Amino acid sequence: MASATFLEVLLAILIPPVGVFLRYDCGIEFWIDLLLTILGYIPGIIYAIYVLVG
C-alpha cells in the first residue's frame, strides 16, 4: 500500500491530474485538480498532494 501511495505522489508531482485520477477516477477531485493544473502547474501539484496524502 505504501508503494502505491508513493507512485501516486510521484505522478502528482510530474503530472498532477494523473496521480489523482489513479485514486479517484473521474470524481470531483480529478476535475478540480485538472482545472487547477490548467490555471497553473504549481496549484495543481499542491492540490494533488493534499488530496492524496490527506
PDB file of N, H, CA, C and O in Angstrom:
ATOM      1  N   MET A   1       0.825  -1.202   0.000  1.00  0.00           N
ATOM      2  CA  MET A   1       0.000   0.000   0.000  1.00  0.00           C
ATOM      3  C   MET A   1       0.861   1.254   0.000  1.00  0.00           C
ATOM      4  O   MET A   1       0.514   2.243  -0.646  1.00  0.00           O
ATOM      5  N   ALA A   2       1.976   1.225   0.715  1.00  0.00           N
ATOM      6  H   ALA A   2       2.258   0.421   1.239  1.00  0.00           H
ATOM      7  CA  ALA A   2       2.845   2.394   0.762  1.00  0.00           C
ATOM      8  C   ALA A   2       3.458   2.676  -0.597  1.00  0.00           C
ATOM      9  O   ALA A   2       3.651   3.835  -0.963  1.00  0.00           O
ATOM     10  N   SER A   3       3.767   1.627  -1.350  1.00  0.00           N
ATOM     11  H   SER A   3       3.610   0.685  -1.053  1.00  0.00           H
ATOM     12  CA  SER A   3       4.354   1.842  -2.669  1.00  0.00           C
ATOM     13  C   SER A   3       3.333   2.454  -3.634  1.00  0.00           C
ATOM     14  O   SER A   3       3.706   3.231  -4.513  1.00  0.00           O
ATOM     15  N   ALA A   4       2.071   2.116  -3.480  1.00  0.00           N
ATOM     16  H   ALA A   4       1.768   1.485  -2.766  1.00  0.00           H
ATOM     17  CA  ALA A   4       1.025   2.708  -4.325  1.00  0.00           C
ATOM     18  C   ALA A   4       0.897   4.198  -4.021  1.00  0.00           C
ATOM     19  O   ALA A   4       0.742   5.001  -4.941  1.00  0.00           O
ATOM     20  N   THR A   5       0.960   4.576  -2.759  1.00  0.00           N
ATOM     21  H   THR A   5       1.086   3.924  -2.011  1.00  0.00           H
ATOM     22  CA  THR A   5       0.881   5.984  -2.386  1.00  0.00           C
ATOM     23  C   THR A   5       2.107   6.726  -2.910  1.00  0.00           C
ATOM     24  O   THR A   5       1.989   7.849  -3.400  1.00  0.00           O
ATOM     25  N   PHE A   6       3.275   6.110  -2.809  1.00  0.00           N
ATOM     26  H   PHE A   6       3.371   5.198  -2.411  1.00  0.00           H
ATOM     27  CA  PHE A   6       4.491   6.739  -3.322  1.00  0.00           C
ATOM     28  C   PHE A   6       4.385   6.984  -4.820  1.00  0.00           C
ATOM     29  O   PHE A   6       4.763   8.052  -5.302  1.00  0.00           O
ATOM     30  N   LEU A   7       3.875   6.008  -5.557  1.00  0.00           N
ATOM     31  H   LEU A   7       3.567   5.140  -5.165  1.00  0.00           H
ATOM     32  CA  LEU A   7       3.705   6.153  -7.004  1.00  0.00           C
ATOM     33  C   LEU A   7       2.705   7.259  -7.327  1.00  0.00           C
ATOM     34  O   LEU A   7       2.934   8.050  -8.242  1.00  0.00           O
ATOM     35  N   GLU A   8       1.609   7.322  -6.591  1.00  0.00           N
ATOM     36  H   GLU A   8       1.423   6.679  -5.847  1.00  0.00           H
ATOM     37  CA  GLU A   8       0.605   8.363  -6.817  1.00  0.00           C
ATOM     38  C   GLU A   8       1.183   9.748  -6.542  1.00  0.00           C
ATOM     39  O   GLU A   8       0.925  10.682  -7.301  1.00  0.00           O
ATOM     40  N   VAL A   9       1.956   9.895  -5.472  1.00  0.00           N
ATOM     41  H   VAL A   9       2.165   9.137  -4.855  1.00  0.00           H
ATOM     42  CA  VAL A   9       2.547  11.193  -5.144  1.00  0.00           C
ATOM     43  C   VAL A   9       3.597  11.570  -6.187  1.00  0.00           C
ATOM     44  O   VAL A   9       3.686  12.734  -6.579  1.00  0.00           O
ATOM     45  N   LEU A  10       4.384  10.612  -6.636  1.00  0.00           N
ATOM     46  H   LEU A  10       4.313   9.666  -6.318  1.00  0.00           H
ATOM     47  CA  LEU A  10       5.364  10.885  -7.680  1.00  0.00           C
ATOM     48  C   LEU A  10       4.675  11.352  -8.967  1.00  0.00           C
ATOM     49  O   LEU A  10       5.116  12.314  -9.596  1.00  0.00           O
ATOM     50  N   LEU A  11       3.607  10.676  -9.349  1.00  0.00           N
ATOM     51  H   LEU A  11       3.249   9.895  -8.837  1.00  0.00           H
ATOM     52  CA  LEU A  11       2.855  11.107 -10.527  1.00  0.00           C
ATOM     53  C   LEU A  11       2.175  12.451 -10.294  1.00  0.00           C
ATOM     54  O   LEU A  11       2.021  13.241 -11.226  1.00  0.00           O
ATOM     55  N   ALA A  12       1.765  12.715  -9.046  1.00  0.00           N
ATOM     56  H   ALA A  12       1.890  12.074  -8.289  1.00  0.00           H
ATOM     57  CA  ALA A  12       1.133  14.000  -8.730  1.00  0.00           C
ATOM     58  C   ALA A  12       2.122  15.152  -8.894  1.00  0.00           C
ATOM     59  O   ALA A  12       1.727  16.274  -9.208  1.00  0.00           O
ATOM     60  N   ILE A  13       3.393  14.875  -8.683  1.00  0.00           N
ATOM     61  H   ILE A  13       3.714  13.963  -8.428  1.00  0.00           H
ATOM     62  CA  ILE A  13       4.402  15.913  -8.874  1.00  0.00           C
ATOM     63  C   ILE A  13       4.691  16.109 -10.355  1.00  0.00           C
ATOM     64  O   ILE A  13       4.832  17.242 -10.816  1.00  0.00           O
ATOM     65  N   LEU A  14       4.779  15.021 -11.098  1.00  0.00           N
ATOM     66  H   LEU A  14       4.664  14.101 -10.723  1.00  0.00           H
ATOM     67  CA  LEU A  14       5.109  15.110 -12.522  1.00  0.00           C
ATOM     68  C   LEU A  14       3.917  15.537 -13.367  1.00  0.00           C
ATOM     69  O   LEU A  14       4.017  16.475 -14.159  1.00  0.00           O
ATOM     70  N   ILE A  15       2.787  14.849 -13.200  1.00  0.00           N
ATOM     71  H   ILE A  15       2.705  14.087 -12.557  1.00  0.00           H
ATOM     72  CA  ILE A  15       1.561  15.134 -13.958  1.00  0.00           C
ATOM     73  C   ILE A  15       0.398  15.054 -12.955  1.00  0.00           C
ATOM     74  O   ILE A  15      -0.190  13.988 -12.773  1.00  0.00           O
ATOM     75  N   PRO A  16       0.069  16.171 -12.312  1.00  0.00           N
ATOM     76  CA  PRO A  16      -0.894  16.151 -11.204  1.00  0.00           C
ATOM     77  C   PRO A  16      -2.228  15.437 -11.474  1.00  0.00           C
ATOM     78  O   PRO A  16      -2.649  14.644 -10.630  1.00  0.00           O
ATOM     79  N   PRO A  17      -2.912  15.671 -12.594  1.00  0.00           N
ATOM     80  CA  PRO A  17      -4.207  15.005 -12.773  1.00  0.00           C
ATOM     81  C   PRO A  17      -4.112  13.479 -12.852  1.00  0.00           C
ATOM     82  O   PRO A  17      -5.051  12.783 -12.467  1.00  0.00           O
ATOM     83  N   VAL A  18      -2.999  12.960 -13.344  1.00  0.00           N
ATOM     84  H   VAL A  18      -2.236  13.526 -13.657  1.00  0.00           H
ATOM     85  CA  VAL A  18      -2.867  11.502 -13.455  1.00  0.00           C
ATOM     86  C   VAL A  18      -2.776  10.863 -12.078  1.00  0.00           C
ATOM     87  O   VAL A  18      -3.384   9.820 -11.836  1.00  0.00           O
ATOM     88  N   GLY A  19      -2.024  11.478 -11.178  1.00  0.00           N
ATOM     89  H   GLY A  19      -1.530  12.325 -11.375  1.00  0.00           H
ATOM     90  CA  GLY A  19      -1.926  10.942  -9.822  1.00  0.00           C
ATOM     91  C   GLY A  19      -3.268  10.895  -9.119  1.00  0.00           C
ATOM     92  O   GLY A  19      -3.578   9.926  -8.427  1.00  0.00           O
ATOM     93  N   VAL A  20      -4.064  11.935  -9.294  1.00  0.00           N
ATOM     94  H   VAL A  20      -3.812  12.723  -9.857  1.00  0.00           H
ATOM     95  CA  VAL A  20      -5.393  11.976  -8.670  1.00  0.00           C
ATOM     96  C   VAL A  20      -6.340  11.013  -9.375  1.00  0.00           C
ATOM     97  O   VAL A  20      -7.170  10.375  -8.727  1.00  0.00           O
ATOM     98  N   PHE A  21      -6.224  10.902 -10.689  1.00  0.00           N
ATOM     99  H   PHE A  21      -5.550  11.420 -11.216  1.00  0.00           H
ATOM    100  CA  PHE A  21      -7.092  10.004 -11.453  1.00  0.00           C
ATOM    101  C   PHE A  21      -6.915   8.549 -11.023  1.00  0.00           C
ATOM    102  O   PHE A  21      -7.886   7.793 -11.000  1.00  0.00           O
ATOM    103  N   LEU A  22      -5.692   8.148 -10.682  1.00  0.00           N
ATOM    104  H   LEU A  22      -4.903   8.762 -10.700  1.00  0.00           H
ATOM    105  CA  LEU A  22      -5.456   6.764 -10.276  1.00  0.00           C
ATOM    106  C   LEU A  22      -6.229   6.389  -9.019  1.00  0.00           C
ATOM    107  O   LEU A  22      -6.610   5.232  -8.840  1.00  0.00           O
ATOM    108  N   ARG A  23      -6.459   7.362  -8.154  1.00  0.00           N
ATOM    109  H   ARG A  23      -6.150   8.302  -8.299  1.00  0.00           H
ATOM    110  CA  ARG A  23      -7.184   7.057  -6.926  1.00  0.00           C
ATOM    111  C   ARG A  23      -8.679   7.342  -7.029  1.00  0.00           C
ATOM    112  O   ARG A  23      -9.487   6.562  -6.525  1.00  0.00           O
ATOM    113  N   TYR A  24      -9.060   8.436  -7.668  1.00  0.00           N
ATOM    114  H   TYR A  24      -8.404   9.069  -8.078  1.00  0.00           H
ATOM    115  CA  TYR A  24     -10.455   8.884  -7.638  1.00  0.00           C
ATOM    116  C   TYR A  24     -11.192   8.758  -8.972  1.00  0.00           C
ATOM    117  O   TYR A  24     -12.337   9.200  -9.075  1.00  0.00           O
ATOM    118  N   ASP A  25     -10.582   8.179  -9.977  1.00  0.00           N
ATOM    119  H   ASP A  25      -9.652   7.820  -9.894  1.00  0.00           H
ATOM    120  CA  ASP A  25     -11.161   8.079 -11.322  1.00  0.00           C
ATOM    121  C   ASP A  25     -11.609   9.464 -11.784  1.00  0.00           C
ATOM    122  O   ASP A  25     -10.834  10.416 -11.691  1.00  0.00           O
ATOM    123  N   CYS A  26     -12.828   9.599 -12.273  1.00  0.00           N
ATOM    124  H   CYS A  26     -13.457   8.825 -12.349  1.00  0.00           H
ATOM    125  CA  CYS A  26     -13.295  10.901 -12.778  1.00  0.00           C
ATOM    126  C   CYS A  26     -14.168  11.614 -11.758  1.00  0.00           C
ATOM    127  O   CYS A  26     -15.158  12.252 -12.116  1.00  0.00           O
ATOM    128  N   GLY A  27     -13.801  11.506 -10.491  1.00  0.00           N
ATOM    129  H   GLY A  27     -12.996  10.988 -10.201  1.00  0.00           H
ATOM    130  CA  GLY A  27     -14.544  12.184  -9.442  1.00  0.00           C
ATOM    131  C   GLY A  27     -14.267  13.673  -9.430  1.00  0.00           C
ATOM    132  O   GLY A  27     -13.495  14.180 -10.244  1.00  0.00           O
ATOM    133  N   ILE A  28     -14.894  14.361  -8.515  1.00  0.00           N
ATOM    134  H   ILE A  28     -15.522  13.950  -7.854  1.00  0.00           H
ATOM    135  CA  ILE A  28     -14.765  15.817  -8.433  1.00  0.00           C
ATOM    136  C   ILE A  28     -13.325  16.228  -8.130  1.00  0.00           C
ATOM    137  O   ILE A  28     -12.879  17.291  -8.563  1.00  0.00           O
ATOM    138  N   GLU A  29     -12.592  15.387  -7.383  1.00  0.00           N
ATOM    139  H   GLU A  29     -12.955  14.524  -7.031  1.00  0.00           H
ATOM    140  CA  GLU A  29     -11.197  15.700  -7.078  1.00  0.00           C
ATOM    141  C   GLU A  29     -10.361  15.793  -8.348  1.00  0.00           C
ATOM    142  O   GLU A  29      -9.504  16.667  -8.478  1.00  0.00           O
ATOM    143  N   PHE A  30     -10.621  14.877  -9.285  1.00  0.00           N
ATOM    144  H   PHE A  30     -11.317  14.167  -9.180  1.00  0.00           H
ATOM    145  CA  PHE A  30      -9.888  14.889 -10.551  1.00  0.00           C
ATOM    146  C   PHE A  30     -10.163  16.163 -11.327  1.00  0.00           C
ATOM    147  O   PHE A  30      -9.231  16.783 -11.841  1.00  0.00           O
ATOM    148  N   TRP A  31     -11.421  16.568 -11.422  1.00  0.00           N
ATOM    149  H   TRP A  31     -12.178  16.065 -11.004  1.00  0.00           H
ATOM    150  CA  TRP A  31     -11.771  17.750 -12.209  1.00  0.00           C
ATOM    151  C   TRP A  31     -11.239  19.029 -11.580  1.00  0.00           C
ATOM    152  O   TRP A  31     -10.809  19.938 -12.290  1.00  0.00           O
ATOM    153  N   ILE A  32     -11.266  19.104 -10.251  1.00  0.00           N
ATOM    154  H   ILE A  32     -11.615  18.366  -9.675  1.00  0.00           H
ATOM    155  CA  ILE A  32     -10.692  20.272  -9.573  1.00  0.00           C
ATOM    156  C   ILE A  32      -9.199  20.344  -9.853  1.00  0.00           C
ATOM    157  O   ILE A  32      -8.668  21.412 -10.157  1.00  0.00           O
ATOM    158  N   ASP A  33      -8.524  19.203  -9.751  1.00  0.00           N
ATOM    159  H   ASP A  33      -8.955  18.335  -9.504  1.00  0.00           H
ATOM    160  CA  ASP A  33      -7.087  19.187  -9.986  1.00  0.00           C
ATOM    161  C   ASP A  33      -6.756  19.516 -11.442  1.00  0.00           C
ATOM    162  O   ASP A  33      -5.784  20.222 -11.710  1.00  0.00           O
ATOM    163  N   LEU A  34      -7.543  19.017 -12.367  1.00  0.00           N
ATOM    164  H   LEU A  34      -8.333  18.444 -12.149  1.00  0.00           H
ATOM    165  CA  LEU A  34      -7.319  19.328 -13.777  1.00  0.00           C
ATOM    166  C   LEU A  34      -7.468  20.827 -14.028  1.00  0.00           C
ATOM    167  O   LEU A  34      -6.654  21.419 -14.736  1.00  0.00           O
ATOM    168  N   LEU A  35      -8.491  21.437 -13.460  1.00  0.00           N
ATOM    169  H   LEU A  35      -9.152  20.956 -12.885  1.00  0.00           H
ATOM    170  CA  LEU A  35      -8.701  22.874 -13.613  1.00  0.00           C
ATOM    171  C   LEU A  35      -7.553  23.666 -12.997  1.00  0.00           C
ATOM    172  O   LEU A  35      -7.064  24.621 -13.601  1.00  0.00           O
ATOM    173  N   LEU A  36      -7.121  23.276 -11.798  1.00  0.00           N
ATOM    174  H   LEU A  36      -7.518  22.500 -11.308  1.00  0.00           H
ATOM    175  CA  LEU A  36      -6.011  23.978 -11.156  1.00  0.00           C
ATOM    176  C   LEU A  36      -4.715  23.809 -11.942  1.00  0.00           C
ATOM    177  O   LEU A  36      -3.909  24.737 -12.007  1.00  0.00           O
ATOM    178  N   THR A  37      -4.507  22.647 -12.535  1.00  0.00           N
ATOM    179  H   THR A  37      -5.162  21.894 -12.482  1.00  0.00           H
ATOM    180  CA  THR A  37      -3.303  22.429 -13.328  1.00  0.00           C
ATOM    181  C   THR A  37      -3.335  23.254 -14.606  1.00  0.00           C
ATOM    182  O   THR A  37      -2.300  23.756 -15.045  1.00  0.00           O
ATOM    183  N   ILE A  38      -4.500  23.398 -15.200  1.00  0.00           N
ATOM    184  H   ILE A  38      -5.340  22.990 -14.844  1.00  0.00           H
ATOM    185  CA  ILE A  38      -4.615  24.238 -16.396  1.00  0.00           C
ATOM    186  C   ILE A  38      -4.350  25.700 -16.047  1.00  0.00           C
ATOM    187  O   ILE A  38      -3.694  26.418 -16.802  1.00  0.00           O
ATOM    188  N   LEU A  39      -4.863  26.133 -14.905  1.00  0.00           N
ATOM    189  H   LEU A  39      -5.396  25.550 -14.292  1.00  0.00           H
ATOM    190  CA  LEU A  39      -4.673  27.527 -14.499  1.00  0.00           C
ATOM    191  C   LEU A  39      -3.246  27.804 -14.040  1.00  0.00           C
ATOM    192  O   LEU A  39      -2.748  28.920 -14.188  1.00  0.00           O
ATOM    193  N   GLY A  40      -2.597  26.802 -13.491  1.00  0.00           N
ATOM    194  H   GLY A  40      -3.002  25.895 -13.371  1.00  0.00           H
ATOM    195  CA  GLY A  40      -1.217  26.951 -13.024  1.00  0.00           C
ATOM    196  C   GLY A  40      -0.695  25.624 -12.550  1.00  0.00           C
ATOM    197  O   GLY A  40      -1.373  24.916 -11.806  1.00  0.00           O
ATOM    198  N   TYR A  41       0.493  25.280 -12.965  1.00  0.00           N
ATOM    199  H   TYR A  41       1.044  25.855 -13.569  1.00  0.00           H
ATOM    200  CA  TYR A  41       1.043  23.955 -12.665  1.00  0.00           C
ATOM    201  C   TYR A  41       1.242  23.739 -11.163  1.00  0.00           C
ATOM    202  O   TYR A  41       0.929  22.665 -10.648  1.00  0.00           O
ATOM    203  N   ILE A  42       1.754  24.738 -10.463  1.00  0.00           N
ATOM    204  H   ILE A  42       2.008  25.610 -10.881  1.00  0.00           H
ATOM    205  CA  ILE A  42       2.043  24.613  -9.032  1.00  0.00           C
ATOM    206  C   ILE A  42       0.766  24.401  -8.206  1.00  0.00           C
ATOM    207  O   ILE A  42       0.761  23.520  -7.347  1.00  0.00           O
ATOM    208  N   PRO A  43      -0.315  25.163  -8.422  1.00  0.00           N
ATOM    209  CA  PRO A  43      -1.548  24.873  -7.664  1.00  0.00           C
ATOM    210  C   PRO A  43      -2.072  23.455  -7.905  1.00  0.00           C
ATOM    211  O   PRO A  43      -2.622  22.837  -6.994  1.00  0.00           O
ATOM    212  N   GLY A  44      -1.904  22.942  -9.116  1.00  0.00           N
ATOM    213  H   GLY A  44      -1.457  23.444  -9.856  1.00  0.00           H
ATOM    214  CA  GLY A  44      -2.311  21.570  -9.403  1.00  0.00           C
ATOM    215  C   GLY A  44      -1.517  20.563  -8.604  1.00  0.00           C
ATOM    216  O   GLY A  44      -2.072  19.587  -8.100  1.00  0.00           O
ATOM    217  N   ILE A  45      -0.218  20.792  -8.482  1.00  0.00           N
ATOM    218  H   ILE A  45       0.234  21.585  -8.891  1.00  0.00           H
ATOM    219  CA  ILE A  45       0.640  19.903  -7.697  1.00  0.00           C
ATOM    220  C   ILE A  45       0.256  19.957  -6.224  1.00  0.00           C
ATOM    221  O   ILE A  45       0.125  18.922  -5.571  1.00  0.00           O
ATOM    222  N   ILE A  46       0.078  21.153  -5.711  1.00  0.00           N
ATOM    223  H   ILE A  46       0.184  21.994  -6.241  1.00  0.00           H
ATOM    224  CA  ILE A  46      -0.262  21.312  -4.289  1.00  0.00           C
ATOM    225  C   ILE A  46      -1.580  20.616  -3.966  1.00  0.00           C
ATOM    226  O   ILE A  46      -1.678  19.894  -2.974  1.00  0.00           O
ATOM    227  N   TYR A  47      -2.581  20.830  -4.792  1.00  0.00           N
ATOM    228  H   TYR A  47      -2.502  21.416  -5.598  1.00  0.00           H
ATOM    229  CA  TYR A  47      -3.883  20.207  -4.538  1.00  0.00           C
ATOM    230  C   TYR A  47      -3.793  18.685  -4.659  1.00  0.00           C
ATOM    231  O   TYR A  47      -4.386  17.968  -3.853  1.00  0.00           O
ATOM    232  N   ALA A  48      -3.063  18.188  -5.650  1.00  0.00           N
ATOM    233  H   ALA A  48      -2.581  18.771  -6.304  1.00  0.00           H
ATOM    234  CA  ALA A  48      -2.950  16.749  -5.840  1.00  0.00           C
ATOM    235  C   ALA A  48      -2.282  16.093  -4.639  1.00  0.00           C
ATOM    236  O   ALA A  48      -2.744  15.053  -4.167  1.00  0.00           O
ATOM    237  N   ILE A  49      -1.217  16.678  -4.146  1.00  0.00           N
ATOM    238  H   ILE A  49      -0.842  17.523  -4.529  1.00  0.00           H
ATOM    239  CA  ILE A  49      -0.556  16.105  -2.966  1.00  0.00           C
ATOM    240  C   ILE A  49      -1.451  16.201  -1.742  1.00  0.00           C
ATOM    241  O   ILE A  49      -1.506  15.274  -0.933  1.00  0.00           O
ATOM    242  N   TYR A  50      -2.156  17.327  -1.602  1.00  0.00           N
ATOM    243  H   TYR A  50      -2.112  18.079  -2.259  1.00  0.00           H
ATOM    244  CA  TYR A  50      -3.086  17.484  -0.478  1.00  0.00           C
ATOM    245  C   TYR A  50      -4.163  16.397  -0.495  1.00  0.00           C
ATOM    246  O   TYR A  50      -4.486  15.821   0.544  1.00  0.00           O
ATOM    247  N   VAL A  51      -4.711  16.123  -1.667  1.00  0.00           N
ATOM    248  H   VAL A  51      -4.449  16.591  -2.511  1.00  0.00           H
ATOM    249  CA  VAL A  51      -5.782  15.128  -1.786  1.00  0.00           C
ATOM    250  C   VAL A  51      -5.247  13.722  -1.552  1.00  0.00           C
ATOM    251  O   VAL A  51      -5.900  12.920  -0.884  1.00  0.00           O
ATOM    252  N   LEU A  52      -4.086  13.412  -2.082  1.00  0.00           N
ATOM    253  H   LEU A  52      -3.555  14.063  -2.625  1.00  0.00           H
ATOM    254  CA  LEU A  52      -3.553  12.060  -1.993  1.00  0.00           C
ATOM    255  C   LEU A  52      -3.007  11.727  -0.613  1.00  0.00           C
ATOM    256  O   LEU A  52      -3.156  10.597  -0.148  1.00  0.00           O
ATOM    257  N   VAL A  53      -2.384  12.680   0.041  1.00  0.00           N
ATOM    258  H   VAL A  53      -2.263  13.598  -0.337  1.00  0.00           H
ATOM    259  CA  VAL A  53      -1.784  12.407   1.346  1.00  0.00           C
ATOM    260  C   VAL A  53      -2.790  12.600   2.467  1.00  0.00           C
ATOM    261  O   VAL A  53      -2.760  11.883   3.467  1.00  0.00           O
ATOM    262  N   GLY A  54      -3.678  13.567   2.301  1.00  0.00           N
ATOM    263  H   GLY A  54      -3.702  14.149   1.488  1.00  0.00           H
ATOM    264  CA  GLY A  54      -4.637  13.904   3.341  1.00  0.00           C
ATOM    265  C   GLY A  54      -5.793  13.017   3.470  1.00  0.00           C
ATOM    266  O   GLY A  54      -6.648  13.237   4.327  1.00  0.00           O
TER     267      GLY A  54
END
